[in-house]
Amino acid sequence: MAPMRWWTNRGPHASDRRTEEGELLRQGALRWGQRVCPVWDRGFAGHPWLDEVIARHLRFVLRWPGRYQLLGPRTGWQPAKAWELARGQRSWDHRRLWDARRHGDRRTSVLALPVWLPDDRAHSQPLWLVVVRRGQGQQPWYLLTSEPIRSAVDAWPVVVAYARRGQIEMSWRYGKSALAMESPRLWSWERRQKLLLLATLADAFLLSLLAPARAALRHWLLR
């Protein structure tokens, strides 16, 4: 798969975000299947996306909004908000995890609950809700996952996978500004595409410098 994919919502080549995301999901499923576990943020929480992911039998970690409902044994199999399912439950374990935004360690605790989607009355697709408590003044993370969670040993890799997603977001943010991807001053799609392809080549070159064999070249460029 290409490192980047460009699309437009205008002109003869117009598309939309969900169509492009669905195509990337299809390609990823064909290439890797269950060998990888994608991590998605709250923008993907909902039935249209989850139905497609589950239909393709993919692994996933998805941040679930606390106000969104799920089925759980605690509520007599009635839909309840995620935060209600976790209310009053004791944490299984705690660690100090690195907070990339605040640049410091944060005491973090974790627990997990078996859950199902609200319309899955037959309980045909078991899921797990990993609840990450990040200390006073911080909203918990509710991570919905297909990964079986039987103990804290199983839950922590899910937490760490989502936590590292922030570093990926930061790399994209700096790439958009440093490589001028955020605001191209070109109106036609063909010219924009040429500019973005040049930016893609530059980004691929910069990423290639991370290889250990390129250490000398990397240091020379930085100097």
URJOTA-V514114 format. One record per backbone hydrogen bond with DSSP energy under -0.5 kcal/mol. NH is the residue of the N-H (numbers start at 1). CO is the residue of the C=O. Records with the same first field share a line. If there is no record, write none. Layout:
NH = CO + CO
This chain:
8 = 13
14 = 11
15 = 8
20 = 16
21 = 17
22 = 18
23 = 19
24 = 20
25 = 21
26 = 22
27 = 23
28 = 24
29 = 25
30 = 26
31 = 27
32 = 28
33 = 28 + 29
35 = 32
36 = 33
38 = 59
40 = 61
44 = 41
45 = 42
50 = 46
51 = 47
52 = 48
53 = 49
54 = 50
55 = 51
56 = 52
57 = 54
58 = 53
61 = 38
62 = 144
63 = 40
64 = 62 + 142
68 = 65
70 = 80
71 = 116
75 = 72
76 = 73
77 = 72
78 = 75
80 = 70
82 = 68
83 = 66
84 = 81
85 = 81
86 = 82
87 = 83
89 = 86
92 = 110
93 = 110
95 = 108
97 = 95 + 106
99 = 104
100 = 98
103 = 99
104 = 99
106 = 97
108 = 95
109 = 133
110 = 93
111 = 131
113 = 129
115 = 127
116 = 71
120 = 117
121 = 119
123 = 120
126 = 124
127 = 115
128 = 145
129 = 113
130 = 128 + 143
131 = 111 + 129
132 = 130 + 141
133 = 109 + 131
134 = 132
138 = 135
141 = 132
143 = 130 + 141
144 = 62 + 142
145 = 128
146 = 60
147 = 60
150 = 148
154 = 151
155 = 151
156 = 152
157 = 153
158 = 154 + 155
159 = 155
160 = 156
161 = 157
162 = 158
163 = 159
164 = 160
165 = 161 + 162
166 = 162 + 163
167 = 164
168 = 164
169 = 165
170 = 166
171 = 167
172 = 168
173 = 169
174 = 170
175 = 171
176 = 172
177 = 173
178 = 174
179 = 175
180 = 177
181 = 176
182 = 176
186 = 184
192 = 188
193 = 189
194 = 190
195 = 191
196 = 192
197 = 193
198 = 194
199 = 195
200 = 196
201 = 197
202 = 198
203 = 199
204 = 200
205 = 201
206 = 202
207 = 203
208 = 204
209 = 205 + 206
210 = 207
211 = 208
214 = 211
215 = 212
218 = 214
219 = 215
220 = 216
221 = 217
222 = 218
223 = 219
